Amino acid sequence: MDWIKRLNQAIDFIEENLDGELDYEEVAGVAGCPSYYFQQMFLYMTDMTLREYIRRRRLSLSAVELQKGNGKVTDIAMKYGYESPTAFTRAFKNFHGITPSTVKTEPVSFQAYPPISFSMAIHGGAPLQFRIEEKEAFRILGRSCPLSKELTENFERIPAVWDAALADGTLARLLSMAEGKPEGLLGVSIHHTEDWKYLIAVRSDQKPGEYEEYQIPACKWAVFEGKGTNRTLQELEKRVITQWLPTSGYTYAEIPDIEVYLHADPEDAVYEYWLPVR
């Protein structure tokens, strides 16, 4: 329940700062976890990004202020983070279906979007196969691409990088260099530094050659097993983040998390999800 309490504290913090700049790192800090994991949990639990939630709350509050006559359209646009009245009017109309000036001058209906709150819910009893594993630091080699701070963009970006790596022979070359555990191809999300990136990689102590090398620190891992497609892997990660982690007694360790593809067929994969915990 401590997780739920901290998530709600983060929502309270957002509410207190909707009329100013909201830094995702600061919001996540209230919840006691890194920005990436907070955004990931928020997305999985609400089916919307943190950015979209904040946008909806600001547009909801701005309509209330306009209806009460509390300020000019220009002032309210600036208050809620819009650089121009034109941008504010466009966003406002897309959300409410009417213009800000209409709300200000006429008795019309508009959308209210209340703050969300988190609570513990009981879900179906489908089992999660996992183990806790302590592992020394190990080195990986691979090819990286930038990760977007807007998480939903990565759902399109990462599969495209895998497709390109398959087409140009990168996957085959990396597999020929693989040694040790974790075995197979790895999808490594590095998001605890300022520059987020994703590596398609293998565990290897060979010379890097054309590939980028990265050291995974010693850590305790919660390792979850699964099989299926890329979509079922995403579903597994969602269950881990929203169902297992809040009641597990563990918190995030601020190092990369890893997708391990033991059998990397996109339609019939055998995989593991390695979540760093403490």
C-alpha positions in Angstrom: 0.0 0.0 0.0 3.0 2.3 0.4 3.3 2.4 -3.4 -0.3 3.5 -3.7 0.2 6.2 -1.1 3.3 7.6 -2.8 1.5 7.6 -6.2 -1.3 9.6 -4.7 1.2 12.0 -3.2 2.6 12.6 -6.6 -0.9 13.4 -7.9 -1.3 15.9 -5.1 2.0 17.5 -6.0 0.9 17.8 -9.7 -2.4 19.4 -8.6 -0.4 22.0 -6.5 1.7 22.9 -9.5 -0.6 22.8 -12.5 -0.2 26.6 -12.9 3.6 26.4 -13.1 6.4 24.3 -14.6 6.2 20.6 -13.7 9.4 18.7 -13.9 8.9 14.9 -14.3 12.0 14.1 -12.2 10.5 16.1 -9.4 7.1 14.5 -9.7 8.7 11.0 -9.7 10.8 12.0 -6.7 7.6 12.5 -4.7 6.6 9.0 -5.6 10.1 7.8 -4.6 11.2 6.3 -8.0 13.1 7.4 -11.1 11.2 9.4 -13.8 11.1 6.6 -16.4 9.6 4.1 -14.0 7.1 6.6 -12.7 6.0 7.4 -16.2 5.9 3.8 -17.1 3.7 2.9 -14.1 1.4 5.9 -14.7 1.0 4.9 -18.4 0.3 1.2 -17.5 -2.2 2.0 -14.7 -4.1 4.8 -16.5 -3.7 4.1 -20.2 -2.5 7.6 -20.8 0.9 9.4 -20.6 1.7 11.7 -17.7 2.0 14.5 -20.2 -1.6 13.8 -21.5 -2.9 13.7 -17.9 -1.4 17.1 -17.0 -2.7 18.6 -20.3 -6.2 17.4 -19.5 -6.1 18.7 -16.0 -4.9 22.1 -17.1 -7.5 22.4 -19.8 -10.2 21.5 -17.3 -9.1 24.1 -14.8 -8.7 26.8 -17.4 -12.3 26.3 -18.5 -13.5 26.8 -14.9 -11.5 30.0 -14.6 -12.8 31.3 -17.9 -16.4 30.6 -16.9 -15.9 32.4 -13.6 -14.4 35.4 -15.4 -11.1 35.1 -13.6 -8.8 36.7 -16.2 -8.2 37.2 -19.9 -7.8 34.3 -22.3 -4.2 35.4 -22.9 -3.4 35.4 -19.2 -5.0 32.0 -18.5 -3.2 30.5 -21.6 0.1 31.7 -20.2 -0.8 30.5 -16.7 -1.3 26.9 -17.9 1.8 26.7 -20.0 0.7 27.7 -23.5 3.2 30.0 -25.4 0.4 31.7 -27.3 -3.3 32.3 -27.2 -3.5 30.6 -30.6 -2.0 27.3 -29.3 -4.2 27.5 -26.2 -7.4 28.1 -28.3 -6.5 25.1 -30.5 -5.9 22.7 -27.6 -8.9 24.0 -25.7 -11.3 23.6 -28.7 -9.9 20.0 -29.4 -10.6 19.1 -25.7 -13.9 20.9 -25.0 -15.3 21.3 -28.5 -15.7 25.1 -28.0 -13.4 28.1 -27.9 -12.2 29.8 -24.7 -14.0 33.0 -25.6 -17.3 31.1 -25.9 -16.9 29.7 -22.4 -16.1 33.2 -21.1 -19.1 34.9 -22.7 -21.8 32.3 -23.0 -23.5 29.8 -20.6 -22.2 26.7 -22.3 -21.3 23.2 -21.2 -17.7 22.0 -21.2 -15.7 19.0 -20.1 -14.6 18.5 -16.5 -11.6 16.2 -16.0 -11.2 15.5 -12.2 -7.9 14.5 -10.6 -7.3 10.8 -10.6 -6.5 8.7 -7.5 -4.9 5.3 -7.2 -6.2 2.4 -5.1 -5.4 -1.2 -4.8 -7.5 -3.6 -6.9 -7.8 -7.4 -7.1 -7.1 -8.8 -10.6 -7.4 -12.2 -12.1 -5.3 -15.0 -10.6 -3.1 -15.7 -13.6 0.3 -16.7 -12.3 3.6 -14.8 -12.8 6.6 -17.1 -13.1 9.6 -15.3 -11.6 12.8 -15.8 -9.6 15.0 -13.4 -7.6 18.6 -13.5 -8.8 21.7 -11.8 -7.5 24.2 -11.0 -10.3 27.7 -9.5 -10.4 28.4 -6.7 -12.9 28.6 -7.7 -16.5 29.4 -6.1 -19.8 27.3 -5.9 -22.9 28.0 -5.0 -26.5 25.4 -3.6 -28.9 23.9 -0.9 -31.0 21.9 1.9 -29.4 19.2 4.4 -30.3 17.9 7.4 -28.3 14.8 6.8 -26.2 12.1 9.5 -26.2 11.0 11.0 -22.9 7.5 10.5 -24.2 7.2 6.8 -23.6 4.5 6.0 -26.2 6.9 7.1 -29.0 9.2 4.3 -28.0 6.5 1.7 -28.8 7.0 2.6 -32.4 10.7 3.5 -32.4 12.1 0.3 -30.7 10.4 -2.2 -33.0 11.8 -0.3 -36.0 15.3 -0.5 -34.7 14.9 -4.3 -34.2 13.7 -4.6 -37.8 16.7 -2.7 -39.1 19.1 -4.7 -37.0 17.6 -7.9 -38.4 17.8 -6.7 -42.0 21.4 -5.5 -41.9 22.8 -8.5 -40.2 23.4 -6.8 -36.8 21.5 -9.5 -34.8 23.4 -12.3 -36.4 26.8 -10.7 -35.8 25.9 -9.9 -32.1 24.7 -13.4 -31.5 28.1 -14.7 -32.7 29.8 -12.6 -30.0 27.4 -13.7 -27.2 28.9 -15.5 -24.2 27.8 -16.0 -20.6 24.5 -15.1 -19.0 22.0 -13.6 -19.6 22.0 -15.6 -22.8 20.5 -14.5 -26.2 19.7 -11.1 -27.5 19.1 -8.3 -25.0 16.9 -5.2 -25.2 18.4 -2.9 -22.6 16.6 0.3 -21.6 19.0 2.9 -20.1 17.0 5.6 -18.5 18.6 6.5 -15.1 20.9 9.1 -16.7 20.1 12.4 -18.5 20.4 10.8 -22.0 18.0 7.9 -22.3 18.8 5.2 -24.8 18.0 1.6 -25.8 20.5 -1.0 -26.7 20.1 -4.2 -28.8 22.9 -6.1 -27.2 24.5 -9.4 -26.0 26.4 -10.3 -22.9 30.1 -10.4 -24.1 33.6 -9.8 -23.0 35.0 -9.7 -26.6 36.5 -6.6 -28.1 33.7 -4.2 -29.0 34.8 -3.5 -32.6 31.9 -1.6 -34.3 29.7 -1.9 -31.3 29.0 0.1 -28.2 30.0 -1.3 -24.8 28.1 -0.8 -21.5 28.7 -2.1 -18.0 25.6 -3.3 -16.2 26.2 -2.9 -12.4 25.9 -5.6 -9.8 22.3 -5.9 -8.8 19.5 -8.0 -7.5 17.0 -8.9 -10.3 13.4 -10.0 -10.3 13.3 -12.2 -13.4 10.0 -13.0 -15.1 9.5 -15.7 -17.7 7.2 -15.6 -20.6 6.6 -16.7 -24.2 4.6 -15.4 -27.1 4.9 -12.2 -29.2 6.3 -8.7 -28.7 2.8 -7.7 -27.5 2.7 -10.4 -24.9 6.0 -9.2 -23.6 4.6 -5.7 -23.2 1.6 -7.2 -21.4 4.0 -9.1 -19.0 5.9 -5.9 -18.2 2.6 -4.1 -17.5 1.5 -6.9 -15.1 4.9 -6.8 -13.3 4.8 -3.0 -12.9 1.1 -2.7 -11.9 0.4 -5.9 -10.1 3.6 -7.5 -8.8 5.8 -4.5 -7.8 3.4 -2.5 -5.6 2.9 -5.5 -3.3 6.3 -7.2 -3.6 8.3 -5.4 -0.9 10.8 -4.3 -3.5 11.5 -0.9 -5.1 13.2 0.0 -8.3 17.0 0.0 -8.5 18.2 2.8 -10.6 20.0 0.8 -13.3 18.8 -0.4 -16.7 16.1 -3.0 -17.1 16.5 -5.8 -19.6 14.4 -7.8 -22.0 16.2 -11.2 -22.6 15.2 -13.0 -25.8 16.1 -16.6 -25.4 14.3 -17.4 -28.6 13.9 -14.3 -30.7 11.1 -15.2 -33.1 8.7 -12.2 -33.2 5.7 -14.4 -33.3 6.9 -17.3 -31.1 9.4 -15.8 -28.7 10.7 -17.2 -25.4 11.8 -14.3 -23.2 12.5 -13.0 -19.7 12.0 -9.6 -18.3 14.7 -8.6 -15.8 13.6 -5.9 -13.4 16.4 -4.4 -11.2 15.2 -4.2 -7.6 16.3 -3.4 -4.1 
